[in-house]
Amino acid sequence: MTRKGIISPEAALACCEGKARFRTEDEATSLTGCRRSTVVSAYRCPVCNGWHLTGPGHERAERRRDALRMSRRKLAQADLKLTRAAAAIMESGGDWEDLRTWGRG
């Protein structure tokens, strides 16, 4: 920390390196699927002004958050793929019955 509470970027990176950063305490606990408890809790970081998780189970909670994020991304990609397929079938003169059998060998 330097004078007047200004923190250098190097110090900020060292403090928050590898930690998930959240905007609010509720976001930190809800996105990870954790309840506010003694096992995993969130604390306000004075360096980045965000919230980090702490406690014995915080690594597992962060992995769970990352897995949820990936599954949401995969679901969005599948939805986009289905929407594009539906548009292609409808443009080619097909009907909704073709959509039922689409993707089945």
N, CA, C and O atoms as a printed pandas DataFrame, in Angstrom:
     atom_number atom_name residue_name chain_id  residue_number  x_coord  y_coord  z_coord
0              1         N          MET        A               1    0.852   -1.170    0.000
1              2        CA          MET        A               1    0.000    0.000    0.000
2              3         C          MET        A               1    0.896    1.230    0.000
3              4         O          MET        A               1    1.918    1.274    0.684
4              5         N          THR        A               2    0.504    2.201   -0.758
5              6        CA          THR        A               2    1.284    3.430   -0.835
6              7         C          THR        A               2    0.617    4.509    0.006
7              8         O          THR        A               2   -0.334    4.246    0.741
8              9         N          ARG        A               3    1.133    5.722   -0.116
9             10        CA          ARG        A               3    0.576    6.820    0.676
10            11         C          ARG        A               3   -0.877    7.077    0.344
11            12         O          ARG        A               3   -1.328    6.834   -0.775
12            13         N          LYS        A               4   -1.592    7.566    1.315
13            14        CA          LYS        A               4   -2.994    7.958    1.200
14            15         C          LYS        A               4   -3.909    6.819    0.755
15            16         O          LYS        A               4   -4.966    7.064    0.175
16            17         N          GLY        A               5   -3.511    5.583    1.022
17            18        CA          GLY        A               5   -4.389    4.453    0.740
18            19         C          GLY        A               5   -4.478    4.054   -0.717
19            20         O          GLY        A               5   -5.312    3.219   -1.068
20            21         N          ILE        A               6   -3.645    4.622   -1.580
21            22        CA          ILE        A               6   -3.667    4.253   -2.990
22            23         C          ILE        A               6   -2.843    2.984   -3.159
23            24         O          ILE        A               6   -1.711    2.898   -2.684
24            25         N          ILE        A               7   -3.415    2.016   -3.829
25            26        CA          ILE        A               7   -2.768    0.718   -3.972
26            27         C          ILE        A               7   -2.232    0.576   -5.390
27            28         O          ILE        A               7   -2.913    0.905   -6.361
28            29         N          SER        A               8   -1.018    0.088   -5.493
29            30        CA          SER        A               8   -0.432   -0.096   -6.821
30            31         C          SER        A               8   -1.114   -1.261   -7.533
31            32         O          SER        A               8   -1.629   -2.167   -6.877
32            33         N          PRO        A               9   -1.125   -1.250   -8.865
33            34        CA          PRO        A               9   -1.736   -2.356   -9.607
34            35         C          PRO        A               9   -1.085   -3.705   -9.307
35            36         O          PRO        A               9   -1.757   -4.736   -9.307
36            37         N          GLU        A              10    0.228   -3.696   -9.049
37            38        CA          GLU        A              10    0.921   -4.944   -8.728
38            39         C          GLU        A              10    0.401   -5.534   -7.417
39            40         O          GLU        A              10    0.217   -6.746   -7.302
40            41         N          ALA        A              11    0.168   -4.669   -6.435
41            42        CA          ALA        A              11   -0.358   -5.142   -5.151
42            43         C          ALA        A              11   -1.777   -5.671   -5.312
43            44         O          ALA        A              11   -2.152   -6.658   -4.679
44            45         N          ALA        A              12   -2.557   -5.022   -6.152
45            46        CA          ALA        A              12   -3.931   -5.478   -6.383
46            47         C          ALA        A              12   -3.935   -6.844   -7.038
47            48         O          ALA        A              12   -4.728   -7.708   -6.663
48            49         N          LEU        A              13   -3.060   -7.052   -8.014
49            50        CA          LEU        A              13   -2.990   -8.351   -8.680
50            51         C          LEU        A              13   -2.546   -9.439   -7.718
51            52         O          LEU        A              13   -3.077  -10.549   -7.748
52            53         N          ALA        A              14   -1.579   -9.133   -6.868
53            54        CA          ALA        A              14   -1.090  -10.130   -5.920
54            55         C          ALA        A              14   -2.163  -10.494   -4.899
55            56         O          ALA        A              14   -2.260  -11.650   -4.487
56            57         N          CYS        A              15   -2.964   -9.521   -4.491
57            58        CA          CYS        A              15   -3.993   -9.768   -3.484
58            59         C          CYS        A              15   -5.120  -10.627   -4.037
59            60         O          CYS        A              15   -5.585  -11.545   -3.361
60            61         N          CYS        A              16   -5.563  -10.342   -5.250
61            62        CA          CYS        A              16   -6.762  -10.973   -5.793
62            63         C          CYS        A              16   -6.463  -12.057   -6.816
63            64         O          CYS        A              16   -7.379  -12.540   -7.482
64            65         N          GLU        A              17   -5.210  -12.447   -6.956
65            66        CA          GLU        A              17   -4.842  -13.429   -7.968
66            67         C          GLU        A              17   -5.493  -14.783   -7.691
67            68         O          GLU        A              17   -5.354  -15.335   -6.599
68            69         N          GLY        A              18   -6.190  -15.301   -8.664
69            70        CA          GLY        A              18   -6.810  -16.613   -8.550
70            71         C          GLY        A              18   -8.093  -16.638   -7.748
71            72         O          GLY        A              18   -8.643  -17.712   -7.503
72            73         N          LYS        A              19   -8.580  -15.493   -7.336
73            74        CA          LYS        A              19   -9.808  -15.448   -6.544
74            75         C          LYS        A              19  -10.955  -14.948   -7.405
75            76         O          LYS        A              19  -10.781  -14.053   -8.232
76            77         N          ALA        A              20  -12.113  -15.525   -7.207
77            78        CA          ALA        A              20  -13.298  -15.041   -7.907
78            79         C          ALA        A              20  -13.740  -13.734   -7.259
79            80         O          ALA        A              20  -13.716  -13.597   -6.036
80            81         N          ARG        A              21  -14.140  -12.779   -8.087
81            82        CA          ARG        A              21  -14.566  -11.477   -7.577
82            83         C          ARG        A              21  -16.051  -11.305   -7.844
83            84         O          ARG        A              21  -16.517  -11.543   -8.958
84            85         N          PHE        A              22  -16.790  -10.894   -6.830
85            86        CA          PHE        A              22  -18.228  -10.688   -6.936
86            87         C          PHE        A              22  -18.553   -9.245   -6.586
87            88         O          PHE        A              22  -17.805   -8.590   -5.860
88            89         N          ARG        A              23  -19.679   -8.749   -7.109
89            90        CA          ARG        A              23  -20.063   -7.360   -6.840
90            91         C          ARG        A              23  -20.715   -7.198   -5.473
91            92         O          ARG        A              23  -20.505   -6.184   -4.809
92            93         N          THR        A              24  -21.508   -8.187   -5.040
93            94        CA          THR        A              24  -22.192   -8.089   -3.750
94            95         C          THR        A              24  -22.023   -9.388   -2.983
95            96         O          THR        A              24  -21.646  -10.414   -3.549
96            97         N          GLU        A              25  -22.302   -9.335   -1.701
97            98        CA          GLU        A              25  -22.216  -10.537   -0.876
98            99         C          GLU        A              25  -23.278  -11.551   -1.290
99           100         O          GLU        A              25  -23.019  -12.754   -1.319
100          101         N          ASP        A              26  -24.475  -11.061   -1.610
101          102        CA          ASP        A              26  -25.538  -11.968   -2.050
102          103         C          ASP        A              26  -25.156  -12.678   -3.341
103          104         O          ASP        A              26  -25.424  -13.869   -3.496
104          105         N          GLU        A              27  -24.537  -11.960   -4.263
105          106        CA          GLU        A              27  -24.101  -12.582   -5.510
106          107         C          GLU        A              27  -23.056  -13.656   -5.225
107          108         O          GLU        A              27  -23.083  -14.726   -5.832
108          109         N          ALA        A              28  -22.152  -13.379   -4.317
109          110        CA          ALA        A              28  -21.107  -14.346   -3.989
110          111         C          ALA        A              28  -21.698  -15.626   -3.423
111          112         O          ALA        A              28  -21.264  -16.720   -3.784
112          113         N          THR        A              29  -22.674  -15.505   -2.546
113          114        CA          THR        A              29  -23.223  -16.705   -1.916
114          115         C          THR        A              29  -24.257  -17.391   -2.790
115          116         O          THR        A              29  -24.374  -18.616   -2.736
116          117         N          SER        A              30  -25.014  -16.651   -3.594
117          118        CA          SER        A              30  -26.057  -17.294   -4.397
118          119         C          SER        A              30  -25.490  -17.955   -5.644
119          120         O          SER        A              30  -25.945  -19.038   -6.013
120          121         N          LEU        A              31  -24.520  -17.346   -6.302
121          122        CA          LEU        A              31  -23.967  -17.935   -7.518
122          123         C          LEU        A              31  -23.217  -19.221   -7.242
123          124         O          LEU        A              31  -23.150  -20.095   -8.107
124          125         N          THR        A              32  -22.664  -19.351   -6.074
125          126        CA          THR        A              32  -21.909  -20.552   -5.760
126          127         C          THR        A              32  -22.792  -21.636   -5.182
127          128         O          THR        A              32  -22.323  -22.753   -4.963
128          129         N          GLY        A              33  -24.042  -21.343   -4.932
129          130        CA          GLY        A              33  -24.937  -22.341   -4.366
130          131         C          GLY        A              33  -24.708  -22.550   -2.885
131          132         O          GLY        A              33  -25.119  -23.569   -2.331
132          133         N          CYS        A              34  -24.063  -21.607   -2.244
133          134        CA          CYS        A              34  -23.755  -21.732   -0.820
134          135         C          CYS        A              34  -24.662  -20.831   -0.006
135          136         O          CYS        A              34  -25.168  -19.817   -0.488
136          137         N          ARG        A              35  -24.847  -21.220    1.207
137          138        CA          ARG        A              35  -25.565  -20.357    2.139
138          139         C          ARG        A              35  -24.525  -19.624    2.977
139          140         O          ARG        A              35  -23.378  -20.052    3.103
140          141         N          ARG        A              36  -24.955  -18.531    3.531
141          142        CA          ARG        A              36  -24.041  -17.842    4.448
142          143         C          ARG        A              36  -23.859  -18.736    5.664
143          144         O          ARG        A              36  -24.806  -18.993    6.407
144          145         N          SER        A              37  -22.671  -19.192    5.852
145          146        CA          SER        A              37  -22.414  -20.105    6.965
146          147         C          SER        A              37  -20.961  -19.951    7.393
147          148         O          SER        A              37  -20.227  -19.102    6.888
148          149         N          THR        A              38  -20.578  -20.784    8.321
149          150        CA          THR        A              38  -19.195  -20.742    8.778
150          151         C          THR        A              38  -18.281  -21.465    7.803
151          152         O          THR        A              38  -17.068  -21.256    7.825
152          153         N          VAL        A              39  -18.848  -22.322    6.938
153          154        CA          VAL        A              39  -18.008  -23.074    6.006
154          155         C          VAL        A              39  -17.507  -22.173    4.886
155          156         O          VAL        A              39  -16.309  -22.126    4.608
156          157         N          VAL        A              40  -18.422  -21.463    4.248
157          158        CA          VAL        A              40  -18.044  -20.539    3.186
158          159         C          VAL        A              40  -18.688  -19.201    3.487
159          160         O          VAL        A              40  -19.902  -19.108    3.669
160          161         N          SER        A              41  -17.879  -18.185    3.538
161          162        CA          SER        A              41  -18.427  -16.851    3.742
162          163         C          SER        A              41  -17.744  -15.897    2.770
163          164         O          SER        A              41  -16.707  -16.222    2.192
164          165         N          ALA        A              42  -18.320  -14.747    2.601
165          166        CA          ALA        A              42  -17.767  -13.745    1.696
166          167         C          ALA        A              42  -17.207  -12.592    2.516
167          168         O          ALA        A              42  -17.758  -12.225    3.554
168          169         N          TYR        A              43  -16.111  -12.030    2.041
169          170        CA          TYR        A              43  -15.543  -10.865    2.716
170          171         C          TYR        A              43  -15.270   -9.767    1.695
171          172         O          TYR        A              43  -15.010  -10.042    0.523
172          173         N          ARG        A              44  -15.332   -8.547    2.147
173          174        CA          ARG        A              44  -15.116   -7.380    1.293
174          175         C          ARG        A              44  -13.618   -7.164    1.141
175          176         O          ARG        A              44  -12.903   -7.027    2.133
176          177         N          CYS        A              45  -13.147   -7.133   -0.091
177          178        CA          CYS        A              45  -11.724   -6.946   -0.357
178          179         C          CYS        A              45  -11.405   -5.452   -0.394
179          180         O          CYS        A              45  -12.015   -4.715   -1.170
180          181         N          PRO        A              46  -10.467   -4.996    0.424
181          182        CA          PRO        A              46  -10.129   -3.573    0.418
182          183         C          PRO        A              46   -9.335   -3.165   -0.823
183          184         O          PRO        A              46   -9.236   -1.977   -1.129
184          185         N          VAL        A              47   -8.773   -4.132   -1.535
185          186        CA          VAL        A              47   -7.944   -3.826   -2.697
186          187         C          VAL        A              47   -8.786   -3.593   -3.942
187          188         O          VAL        A              47   -8.681   -2.548   -4.583
188          189         N          CYS        A              48   -9.638   -4.588   -4.290
189          190        CA          CYS        A              48  -10.415   -4.471   -5.531
190          191         C          CYS        A              48  -11.831   -3.978   -5.266
191          192         O          CYS        A              48  -12.590   -3.747   -6.207
192          193         N          ASN        A              49  -12.197   -3.814   -3.990
193          194        CA          ASN        A              49  -13.514   -3.343   -3.580
194          195         C          ASN        A              49  -14.625   -4.324   -3.978
195          196         O          ASN        A              49  -15.791   -3.942   -4.071
196          197         N          GLY        A              50  -14.262   -5.565   -4.206
197          198        CA          GLY        A              50  -15.244   -6.601   -4.528
198          199         C          GLY        A              50  -15.371   -7.566   -3.364
199          200         O          GLY        A              50  -14.820   -7.330   -2.289
200          201         N          TRP        A              51  -16.093   -8.646   -3.579
201          202        CA          TRP        A              51  -16.276   -9.668   -2.555
202          203         C          TRP        A              51  -15.571  -10.938   -2.991
203          204         O          TRP        A              51  -15.656  -11.339   -4.151
204          205         N          HIS        A              52  -14.869  -11.573   -2.050
205          206        CA          HIS        A              52  -14.220  -12.859   -2.287
206          207         C          HIS        A              52  -14.795  -13.873   -1.305
207          208         O          HIS        A              52  -15.346  -13.511   -0.266
208          209         N          LEU        A              53  -14.655  -15.149   -1.655
209          210        CA          LEU        A              53  -15.103  -16.207   -0.753
210          211         C          LEU        A              53  -13.947  -16.659    0.119
211          212         O          LEU        A              53  -12.790  -16.637   -0.299
212          213         N          THR        A              54  -14.272  -17.063    1.318
213          214        CA          THR        A              54  -13.264  -17.579    2.226
214          215         C          THR        A              54  -13.857  -18.730    3.016
215          216         O          THR        A              54  -15.074  -18.915    3.043
216          217         N          GLY        A              55  -13.007  -19.491    3.647
217          218        CA          GLY        A              55  -13.463  -20.626    4.434
218          219         C          GLY        A              55  -12.960  -21.929    3.844
219          220         O          GLY        A              55  -12.441  -21.947    2.727
220          221         N          PRO        A              56  -13.111  -23.038    4.594
221          222        CA          PRO        A              56  -12.586  -24.328    4.140
222          223         C          PRO        A              56  -13.181  -24.817    2.820
223          224         O          PRO        A              56  -12.507  -25.531    2.077
224          225         N          GLY        A              57  -14.422  -24.453    2.513
225          226        CA          GLY        A              57  -15.061  -24.964    1.308
226          227         C          GLY        A              57  -15.098  -23.994    0.151
227          228         O          GLY        A              57  -15.827  -24.225   -0.813
228          229         N          HIS        A              58  -14.324  -22.896    0.212
229          230        CA          HIS        A              58  -14.478  -21.886   -0.833
230          231         C          HIS        A              58  -13.936  -22.329   -2.191
231          232         O          HIS        A              58  -14.437  -21.877   -3.221
232          233         N          GLU        A              59  -12.920  -23.206   -2.220
233          234        CA          GLU        A              59  -12.420  -23.679   -3.513
234          235         C          GLU        A              59  -13.485  -24.509   -4.214
235          236         O          GLU        A              59  -13.707  -24.362   -5.416
236          237         N          ARG        A              60  -14.138  -25.380   -3.460
237          238        CA          ARG        A              60  -15.203  -26.209   -4.031
238          239         C          ARG        A              60  -16.361  -25.332   -4.506
239          240         O          ARG        A              60  -16.957  -25.602   -5.549
240          241         N          ALA        A              61  -16.677  -24.299   -3.756
241          242        CA          ALA        A              61  -17.762  -23.396   -4.138
242          243         C          ALA        A              61  -17.426  -22.651   -5.429
243          244         O          ALA        A              61  -18.296  -22.454   -6.277
244          245         N          GLU        A              62  -16.175  -22.239   -5.578
245          246        CA          GLU        A              62  -15.783  -21.552   -6.805
246          247         C          GLU        A              62  -15.795  -22.502   -7.993
247          248         O          GLU        A              62  -16.161  -22.102   -9.098
248          249         N          ARG        A              63  -15.399  -23.757   -7.781
249          250        CA          ARG        A              63  -15.474  -24.740   -8.870
250          251         C          ARG        A              63  -16.918  -24.979   -9.268
251          252         O          ARG        A              63  -17.219  -25.125  -10.453
252          253         N          ARG        A              64  -17.821  -25.021   -8.285
253          254        CA          ARG        A              64  -19.243  -25.205   -8.579
254          255         C          ARG        A              64  -19.781  -24.026   -9.388
255          256         O          ARG        A              64  -20.554  -24.213  -10.328
256          257         N          ARG        A              65  -19.375  -22.827   -9.023
257          258        CA          ARG        A              65  -19.803  -21.640   -9.766
258          259         C          ARG        A              65  -19.325  -21.710  -11.216
259          260         O          ARG        A              65  -20.076  -21.395  -12.139
260          261         N          ASP        A              66  -18.072  -22.123  -11.410
261          262        CA          ASP        A              66  -17.547  -22.232  -12.770
262          263         C          ASP        A              66  -18.285  -23.300  -13.566
263          264         O          ASP        A              66  -18.534  -23.119  -14.758
264          265         N          ALA        A              67  -18.639  -24.414  -12.920
265          266        CA          ALA        A              67  -19.380  -25.477  -13.604
266          267         C          ALA        A              67  -20.776  -24.997  -13.991
267          268         O          ALA        A              67  -21.253  -25.305  -15.083
268          269         N          LEU        A              68  -21.434  -24.248  -13.112
269          270        CA          LEU        A              68  -22.750  -23.699  -13.443
270          271         C          LEU        A              68  -22.656  -22.735  -14.618
271          272         O          LEU        A              68  -23.521  -22.723  -15.494
272          273         N          ARG        A              69  -21.622  -21.945  -14.628
273          274        CA          ARG        A              69  -21.428  -20.998  -15.720
274          275         C          ARG        A              69  -21.233  -21.734  -17.050
275          276         O          ARG        A              69  -21.773  -21.326  -18.079
276          277         N          MET        A              70  -20.454  -22.827  -17.016
277          278        CA          MET        A              70  -20.223  -23.605  -18.236
278          279         C          MET        A              70  -21.502  -24.276  -18.707
279          280         O          MET        A              70  -21.773  -24.304  -19.907
280          281         N          SER        A              71  -22.299  -24.818  -17.783
281          282        CA          SER        A              71  -23.528  -25.488  -18.202
282          283         C          SER        A              71  -24.517  -24.479  -18.783
283          284         O          SER        A              71  -25.244  -24.807  -19.721
284          285         N          ARG        A              72  -24.558  -23.281  -18.253
285          286        CA          ARG        A              72  -25.427  -22.244  -18.830
286          287         C          ARG        A              72  -24.969  -21.876  -20.237
287          288         O          ARG        A              72  -25.790  -21.648  -21.126
288          289         N          ARG        A              73  -23.662  -21.819  -20.432
289          290        CA          ARG        A              73  -23.120  -21.493  -21.753
290          291         C          ARG        A              73  -23.457  -22.596  -22.755
291          292         O          ARG        A              73  -23.841  -22.310  -23.889
292          293         N          LYS        A              74  -23.313  -23.863  -22.336
293          294        CA          LYS        A              74  -23.641  -24.979  -23.224
294          295         C          LYS        A              74  -25.122  -24.990  -23.568
295          296         O          LYS        A              74  -25.490  -25.280  -24.707
296          297         N          LEU        A              75  -25.967  -24.682  -22.610
297          298        CA          LEU        A              75  -27.408  -24.630  -22.861
298          299         C          LEU        A              75  -27.740  -23.519  -23.859
299          300         O          LEU        A              75  -28.577  -23.708  -24.742
300          301         N          ALA        A              76  -27.099  -22.382  -23.724
301          302        CA          ALA        A              76  -27.334  -21.279  -24.658
302          303         C          ALA        A              76  -26.868  -21.648  -26.063
303          304         O          ALA        A              76  -27.518  -21.289  -27.045
304          305         N          GLN        A              77  -25.741  -22.366  -26.168
305          306        CA          GLN        A              77  -25.253  -22.789  -27.478
306          307         C          GLN        A              77  -26.205  -23.790  -28.120
307          308         O          GLN        A              77  -26.457  -23.715  -29.323
308          309         N          ALA        A              78  -26.739  -24.727  -27.337
309          310        CA          ALA        A              78  -27.689  -25.705  -27.865
310          311         C          ALA        A              78  -28.973  -25.021  -28.320
311          312         O          ALA        A              78  -29.551  -25.394  -29.341
312          313         N          ASP        A              79  -29.417  -24.028  -27.569
313          314        CA          ASP        A              79  -30.620  -23.288  -27.942
314          315         C          ASP        A              79  -30.405  -22.537  -29.256
315          316         O          ASP        A              79  -31.291  -22.510  -30.110
316          317         N          LEU        A              80  -29.250  -21.938  -29.413
317          318        CA          LEU        A              80  -28.934  -21.225  -30.647
318          319         C          LEU        A              80  -28.878  -22.189  -31.828
319          320         O          LEU        A              80  -29.363  -21.880  -32.917
320          321         N          LYS        A              81  -28.280  -23.361  -31.604
321          322        CA          LYS        A              81  -28.188  -24.356  -32.668
322          323         C          LYS        A              81  -29.581  -24.819  -33.100
323          324         O          LYS        A              81  -29.846  -24.961  -34.294
324          325         N          LEU        A              82  -30.459  -25.051  -32.144
325          326        CA          LEU        A              82  -31.821  -25.476  -32.461
326          327         C          LEU        A              82  -32.592  -24.370  -33.187
327          328         O          LEU        A              82  -33.351  -24.648  -34.115
328          329         N          THR        A              83  -32.399  -23.137  -32.770
329          330        CA          THR        A              83  -33.065  -22.013  -33.432
330          331         C          THR        A              83  -32.611  -21.887  -34.879
331          332         O          THR        A              83  -33.426  -21.653  -35.771
332          333         N          ARG        A              84  -31.318  -22.041  -35.113
333          334        CA          ARG        A              84  -30.801  -21.973  -36.484
334          335         C          ARG        A              84  -31.340  -23.121  -37.332
335          336         O          ARG        A              84  -31.678  -22.927  -38.499
336          337         N          ALA        A              85  -31.420  -24.310  -36.751
337          338        CA          ALA        A              85  -31.948  -25.460  -37.487
338          339         C          ALA        A              85  -33.415  -25.244  -37.836
339          340         O          ALA        A              85  -33.845  -25.557  -38.946
340          341         N          ALA        A              86  -34.177  -24.713  -36.896
341          342        CA          ALA        A              86  -35.595  -24.449  -37.153
342          343         C          ALA        A              86  -35.758  -23.427  -38.268
343          344         O          ALA        A              86  -36.627  -23.573  -39.128
344          345         N          ALA        A              87  -34.930  -22.399  -38.255
345          346        CA          ALA        A              87  -35.006  -21.385  -39.308
346          347         C          ALA        A              87  -34.652  -21.980  -40.663
347          348         O          ALA        A              87  -35.288  -21.658  -41.666
348          349         N          ALA        A              88  -33.637  -22.849  -40.702
349          350        CA          ALA        A              88  -33.241  -23.474  -41.967
350          351         C          ALA        A              88  -34.343  -24.385  -42.500
351          352         O          ALA        A              88  -34.610  -24.392  -43.701
352          353         N          ILE        A              89  -34.980  -25.145  -41.629
353          354        CA          ILE        A              89  -36.063  -26.041  -42.055
354          355         C          ILE        A              89  -37.243  -25.238  -42.571
355          356         O          ILE        A              89  -37.827  -25.582  -43.599
356          357         N          MET        A              90  -37.598  -24.175  -41.870
357          358        CA          MET        A              90  -38.744  -23.368  -42.297
358          359         C          MET        A              90  -38.454  -22.634  -43.610
359          360         O          MET        A              90  -39.349  -22.474  -44.441
360          361         N          GLU        A              91  -37.214  -22.189  -43.798
361          362        CA          GLU        A              91  -36.863  -21.511  -45.046
362          363         C          GLU        A              91  -36.875  -22.463  -46.231
363          364         O          GLU        A              91  -37.160  -22.054  -47.356
364          365         N          SER        A              92  -36.569  -23.730  -45.985
365          366        CA          SER        A              92  -36.528  -24.700  -47.081
366          367         C          SER        A              92  -37.918  -25.237  -47.416
367          368         O          SER        A              92  -38.055  -26.123  -48.260
368          369         N          GLY        A              93  -38.932  -24.712  -46.767
369          370        CA          GLY        A              93  -40.297  -25.134  -47.071
370          371         C          GLY        A              93  -40.784  -26.274  -46.205
371          372         O          GLY        A              93  -41.837  -26.847  -46.485
372          373         N          GLY        A              94  -40.065  -26.613  -45.180
373          374        CA          GLY        A              94  -40.487  -27.686  -44.281
374          375         C          GLY        A              94  -41.563  -27.202  -43.327
375          376         O          GLY        A              94  -41.938  -26.030  -43.337
376          377         N          ASP        A              95  -42.048  -28.103  -42.514
377          378        CA          ASP        A              95  -43.044  -27.714  -41.518
378          379         C          ASP        A              95  -42.567  -28.147  -40.135
379          380         O          ASP        A              95  -41.474  -28.693  -39.991
380          381         N          TRP        A              96  -43.387  -27.903  -39.130
381          382        CA          TRP        A              96  -42.995  -28.182  -37.753
382          383         C          TRP        A              96  -42.822  -29.669  -37.498
383          384         O          TRP        A              96  -42.114  -30.042  -36.563
384          385         N          GLU        A              97  -43.444  -30.534  -38.296
385          386        CA          GLU        A              97  -43.258  -31.981  -38.127
386          387         C          GLU        A              97  -41.815  -32.374  -38.422
387          388         O          GLU        A              97  -41.286  -33.311  -37.825
388          389         N          ASP        A              98  -41.178  -31.647  -39.352
389          390        CA          ASP        A              98  -39.778  -31.931  -39.656
390          391         C          ASP        A              98  -38.885  -31.649  -38.448
391          392         O          ASP        A              98  -37.852  -32.295  -38.265
392          393         N          LEU        A              99  -39.285  -30.696  -37.640
393          394        CA          LEU        A              99  -38.485  -30.371  -36.452
394          395         C          LEU        A              99  -38.509  -31.495  -35.428
395          396         O          LEU        A              99  -37.534  -31.689  -34.702
396          397         N          ARG        A             100  -39.597  -32.230  -35.358
397          398        CA          ARG        A             100  -39.682  -33.325  -34.385
398          399         C          ARG        A             100  -38.656  -34.406  -34.676
399          400         O          ARG        A             100  -38.082  -34.991  -33.757
400          401         N          THR        A             101  -38.427  -34.668  -35.950
401          402        CA          THR        A             101  -37.514  -35.748  -36.322
402          403         C          THR        A             101  -36.104  -35.244  -36.584
403          404         O          THR        A             101  -35.202  -36.046  -36.829
404          405         N          TRP        A             102  -35.893  -33.928  -36.537
405          406        CA          TRP        A             102  -34.570  -33.396  -36.804
406          407         C          TRP        A             102  -33.585  -33.857  -35.738
407          408         O          TRP        A             102  -33.887  -33.805  -34.546
408          409         N          GLY        A             103  -32.441  -34.296  -36.152
409          410        CA          GLY        A             103  -31.416  -34.731  -35.220
410          411         C          GLY        A             103  -31.514  -36.193  -34.841
411          412         O          GLY        A             103  -30.632  -36.697  -34.146
412          413         N          ARG        A             104  -32.526  -36.877  -35.259
413          414        CA          ARG        A             104  -32.643  -38.315  -34.983
414          415         C          ARG        A             104  -32.196  -39.073  -36.225
415          416         O          ARG        A             104  -32.649  -38.796  -37.336
416          417         N          GLY        A             105  -31.318  -40.013  -36.023
417          418        CA          GLY        A             105  -30.758  -40.790  -37.134
418          419         C          GLY        A             105  -31.735  -41.527  -37.862
419          420         O          GLY        A             105  -31.397  -42.222  -38.820
